[in-house]
Amino acid sequence: MPELPEVEVVRRGLADHVVGRRIAAAEVTGNRVARRHLPGPLDLAHRLAGQQVRAAERRGKYLWLVLDGEALVIHLGMSGQLLVEPADSPRERHLHATLDFADDGPQLRFVDQRTFGGLALTDLVLGRGGREVPQPVAHIAPDPLETVYDQAGVVRALKAKNTEIKRALLDQGLVSGIGNIYADEALWRAGVHGRRITSTLTKPTLARVLDQAAEVMREALGQGGTSFDALYVNVNGASGRMTLNVYGREGRPCKRCGTPIMRERFMNRSSHFCPTCQRKR
């Protein structure tokens, strides 16, 4: 599933190609893509027509377009793609929605092979940190790349909890945007095992983990994100180029000490770590 850097790459593409344009017509095919928009796909398409795209915004892994007083929340899911393409270009096999604009420029297309993603219109409300966000995002914590992010507050919250540090990093109510890939990368960089208990870690150690999470995500953003298959692409169809140090490298030598990287099951996912650089105790 795309994490913060991948979603931010898409957001920037939308800002470049879609913001400021007025939607002339929308087509939303099938109930599944609009399942989070309870009135259904026809209502969604009808309400999108005529609206101007004011901004492209993101918090953590959540993405939305600010329209005329409401927001179009775009759930990428595991395989969702937003593509900017000429209206007369061949339609993708898994195309579920198109937005045509009044300037007759390129379309915005929503393609989703696995259909875990979708589109929904929602009101904007005051979210955490005092920022205006879509109503479904109101409970999500600020992410490390936001100006309203309070790292000292996150460190205090982590120190007060009695849970595994990786589990805490994945808790979008504590800090958003850090997913499985970048949690593993941040913990490896900080030299901390993901099963360490937050209350037993010092505040400087917790801050170091958060610093490394922000740093690795900024690096990934500079490389266009991380792509493990052809499903993650930016709005122009290009894949990310980020090279990882630990995630997905089971059995290969640690780039720091040479010990083979290990993988273990964690929360229905996989955790990757170096048993030498990241000791459980």
C-alpha positions as CSV (number, residue, x, y, z in Angstrom):
1,M,0.0,0.0,0.0
2,P,1.4,3.5,-0.8
3,E,2.8,5.3,2.1
4,L,3.4,9.0,2.7
5,P,6.1,9.6,0.0
6,E,4.2,7.8,-2.7
7,V,1.0,9.7,-1.9
8,E,2.9,13.0,-1.8
9,V,4.3,12.3,-5.2
10,V,0.8,11.8,-6.5
11,R,-0.4,14.9,-4.7
12,R,2.3,17.0,-6.3
13,G,1.3,15.7,-9.7
14,L,-2.3,16.7,-9.1
15,A,-1.2,20.1,-8.0
16,D,0.8,20.6,-11.2
17,H,-1.9,19.2,-13.6
18,V,-5.3,19.5,-12.0
19,V,-5.5,22.4,-9.5
20,G,-7.2,25.5,-10.9
21,R,-9.2,23.6,-13.5
22,R,-13.0,23.3,-13.5
23,I,-14.6,19.9,-13.9
24,A,-16.8,19.8,-16.9
25,A,-18.0,16.2,-16.6
26,A,-17.3,13.1,-14.5
27,E,-17.9,9.4,-15.1
28,V,-17.8,7.0,-12.2
29,T,-18.3,3.3,-13.2
30,G,-19.5,0.8,-10.7
31,N,-20.7,0.9,-7.1
32,R,-17.5,-0.4,-5.6
33,V,-15.4,2.7,-6.5
34,A,-18.0,4.9,-4.9
35,R,-18.8,2.6,-1.9
36,R,-17.6,5.3,0.5
37,H,-19.9,7.8,-1.2
38,L,-23.2,6.5,0.1
39,P,-25.5,8.1,-2.4
40,G,-23.7,6.1,-5.1
41,P,-21.7,6.6,-8.3
42,L,-24.3,8.6,-10.3
43,D,-24.7,11.1,-7.5
44,L,-20.9,11.4,-7.2
45,A,-20.5,12.1,-10.9
46,H,-23.3,14.6,-10.9
47,R,-22.0,16.6,-7.9
48,L,-18.5,16.7,-9.3
49,A,-19.6,18.4,-12.5
50,G,-19.0,22.1,-12.5
51,Q,-16.8,22.2,-9.4
52,Q,-13.4,23.9,-9.5
53,V,-10.3,22.1,-8.1
54,R,-9.0,24.6,-5.5
55,A,-6.1,22.6,-4.1
56,A,-4.6,19.1,-3.8
57,E,-4.0,18.2,-0.1
58,R,-2.6,15.3,1.9
59,R,-2.3,14.2,5.5
60,G,-0.3,11.0,6.1
61,K,-1.5,8.5,3.5
62,Y,-4.8,10.3,2.9
63,L,-5.2,12.4,-0.3
64,W,-8.0,14.8,-1.3
65,L,-8.9,17.5,-3.8
66,V,-10.4,20.7,-2.3
67,L,-13.4,21.7,-4.4
68,D,-16.0,24.4,-3.9
69,G,-16.6,24.0,-0.2
70,E,-16.1,20.2,0.0
71,A,-13.5,17.7,-0.7
72,L,-13.1,14.7,-3.0
73,V,-11.3,12.1,-0.9
74,I,-9.2,9.7,-3.0
75,H,-8.4,6.3,-1.5
76,L,-5.6,4.7,-3.4
77,G,-5.9,1.4,-1.6
78,M,-3.3,-1.2,-2.6
79,S,-3.4,-0.6,-6.4
80,G,-5.1,2.8,-7.1
81,Q,-3.5,5.0,-9.7
82,L,-4.3,8.6,-10.7
83,L,-3.2,9.3,-14.2
84,V,-3.3,12.5,-16.3
85,E,-3.8,11.5,-19.9
86,P,-5.3,12.8,-23.1
87,A,-9.1,12.1,-23.3
88,D,-8.6,10.2,-26.5
89,S,-5.9,7.8,-25.2
90,P,-6.9,4.1,-24.9
91,R,-8.9,3.4,-21.8
92,E,-7.2,1.2,-19.2
93,R,-8.6,-2.2,-18.4
94,H,-9.3,-1.3,-14.8
95,L,-10.5,2.3,-15.3
96,H,-13.2,3.3,-12.8
97,A,-13.5,7.0,-13.0
98,T,-12.7,9.9,-15.3
99,L,-12.8,13.7,-14.8
100,D,-13.0,15.9,-17.9
101,F,-12.2,19.6,-17.6
102,A,-13.7,22.7,-19.1
103,D,-10.3,23.7,-20.7
104,D,-10.4,20.5,-22.9
105,G,-7.0,19.6,-21.5
106,P,-5.9,16.1,-20.3
107,Q,-8.3,13.9,-18.3
108,L,-7.8,12.8,-14.7
109,R,-8.3,9.0,-14.5
110,F,-8.7,6.7,-11.5
111,V,-7.5,3.2,-12.3
112,D,-7.6,0.4,-9.7
113,Q,-6.8,-3.2,-10.5
114,R,-7.9,-4.6,-7.1
115,T,-10.6,-2.0,-6.4
116,F,-9.7,-1.6,-2.8
117,G,-9.5,2.2,-3.4
118,G,-12.3,4.6,-4.2
119,L,-13.7,8.2,-4.3
120,A,-16.0,10.0,-2.0
121,L,-17.2,13.6,-1.5
122,T,-17.2,14.8,2.0
123,D,-17.4,18.0,4.1
124,L,-14.3,19.8,5.3
125,V,-13.9,20.1,9.1
126,L,-11.3,21.3,11.6
127,G,-8.9,18.4,12.2
128,R,-6.1,17.8,14.6
129,G,-3.4,20.4,14.7
130,G,-6.0,23.0,13.7
131,R,-5.9,22.2,10.0
132,E,-9.0,21.9,7.8
133,V,-9.3,18.3,6.5
134,P,-12.1,16.1,5.2
135,Q,-14.4,14.7,7.9
136,P,-13.0,11.1,7.5
137,V,-9.5,12.4,8.2
138,A,-10.4,14.4,11.3
139,H,-9.1,11.8,13.7
140,I,-5.8,11.3,11.9
141,A,-2.7,12.7,13.5
142,P,-0.4,15.2,11.7
143,D,2.5,13.6,9.8
144,P,6.2,14.4,10.1
145,L,6.3,16.5,7.0
146,E,3.4,18.8,8.1
147,T,4.1,22.3,9.6
148,V,1.7,21.5,12.5
149,Y,3.5,18.3,13.4
150,D,4.6,18.4,17.1
151,Q,7.4,15.8,17.5
152,A,7.9,16.6,21.2
153,G,4.3,15.8,21.8
154,V,4.6,12.5,19.9
155,V,7.6,11.6,21.9
156,R,5.7,12.2,25.1
157,A,2.8,10.1,23.9
158,L,5.1,7.3,22.9
159,K,6.9,7.3,26.2
160,A,3.6,7.2,28.0
161,K,2.5,4.1,26.1
162,N,3.4,0.5,26.9
163,T,3.5,-1.0,23.4
164,E,6.0,-2.1,20.8
165,I,7.7,0.8,19.0
166,K,6.8,-0.5,15.5
167,R,3.2,-0.9,16.4
168,A,3.2,2.6,17.7
169,L,4.7,4.0,14.5
170,L,1.9,2.3,12.5
171,D,-0.8,3.9,14.7
172,Q,-2.1,6.8,12.6
173,G,-3.7,8.3,15.6
174,L,-0.2,8.9,17.1
175,V,1.7,10.0,14.0
176,S,0.4,9.5,10.4
177,G,2.1,8.6,7.2
178,I,4.5,5.9,8.5
179,G,3.6,2.5,7.0
180,N,5.3,-0.8,7.2
181,I,8.1,-0.1,4.7
182,Y,9.3,3.1,6.2
183,A,8.8,2.0,9.8
184,D,11.3,-0.8,9.1
185,E,13.7,1.6,7.4
186,A,13.5,4.2,10.2
187,L,14.1,1.6,12.9
188,W,17.1,0.1,11.1
189,R,18.6,3.6,10.7
190,A,18.0,4.4,14.4
191,G,19.4,1.0,15.5
192,V,16.2,0.1,17.3
193,H,14.3,-3.3,17.2
194,G,10.7,-2.9,16.3
195,R,9.6,-5.0,19.3
196,R,11.2,-2.7,21.9
197,I,8.6,-1.3,24.3
198,T,8.1,2.4,24.0
199,S,8.0,3.1,27.7
200,T,11.5,1.5,28.1
201,L,13.1,3.7,25.4
202,T,14.6,7.1,26.3
203,K,13.0,10.2,24.9
204,P,16.2,10.9,22.8
205,T,15.9,7.4,21.3
206,L,12.2,7.9,20.5
207,A,13.1,11.2,18.9
208,R,15.8,9.6,16.9
209,V,13.4,7.0,15.5
210,L,11.0,9.8,14.5
211,D,13.8,11.8,13.0
212,Q,14.9,8.8,10.9
213,A,11.3,8.2,9.8
214,A,11.1,11.8,8.5
215,E,14.5,11.6,6.9
216,V,13.9,8.4,5.0
217,M,10.5,9.6,3.8
218,R,12.0,12.8,2.5
219,E,14.7,10.8,0.7
220,A,12.0,8.5,-0.8
221,L,10.0,11.6,-1.9
222,G,13.1,12.9,-3.7
223,Q,13.3,9.5,-5.6
224,G,9.7,9.5,-6.5
225,G,8.7,7.0,-3.8
226,T,9.2,3.2,-3.6
227,S,7.9,0.8,-6.2
228,F,7.8,-2.9,-5.7
229,D,5.6,-3.6,-8.7
230,A,4.0,-1.8,-11.6
231,L,0.9,-0.8,-9.6
232,Y,2.5,2.3,-7.9
233,V,3.2,5.1,-10.4
234,N,2.9,8.9,-10.4
235,V,0.3,10.8,-12.5
236,N,2.6,10.5,-15.6
237,G,2.9,6.7,-15.1
238,A,6.5,6.6,-13.8
239,S,7.6,4.3,-11.0
240,G,9.6,5.3,-7.9
241,R,13.3,4.8,-7.7
242,M,13.9,4.6,-3.9
243,T,16.5,2.0,-2.8
244,L,15.8,0.4,0.6
245,N,18.3,-0.7,3.2
246,V,16.3,-3.4,5.0
247,Y,12.7,-3.9,3.9
248,G,12.5,-6.8,1.4
249,R,16.1,-7.8,1.9
250,E,15.7,-11.0,3.9
251,G,18.9,-13.1,3.9
252,R,21.0,-10.4,2.2
253,P,23.8,-8.7,4.2
254,C,23.1,-5.7,6.3
255,K,24.6,-2.7,4.6
256,R,26.0,-1.6,8.0
257,C,27.5,-4.7,9.5
258,G,27.1,-7.6,7.0
259,T,24.8,-9.7,9.1
260,P,22.0,-11.4,7.1
261,I,18.7,-9.4,7.3
262,M,15.9,-11.3,9.1
263,R,12.2,-11.2,8.5
264,E,9.4,-12.1,11.0
265,R,5.7,-11.9,11.0
266,F,4.2,-8.7,12.6
267,M,0.6,-7.6,12.6
268,N,-0.3,-9.6,9.5
269,R,2.7,-8.0,7.8
270,S,6.4,-8.7,7.6
271,S,9.1,-6.9,9.6
272,H,12.7,-6.8,8.4
273,F,15.6,-6.0,10.7
274,C,19.3,-6.7,11.4
275,P,19.7,-9.0,14.4
276,T,23.1,-7.4,15.2
277,C,22.3,-3.7,14.7
278,Q,18.8,-3.9,16.1
279,R,18.8,-6.1,19.2
280,K,15.5,-6.9,21.0
281,R,17.1,-5.9,24.4
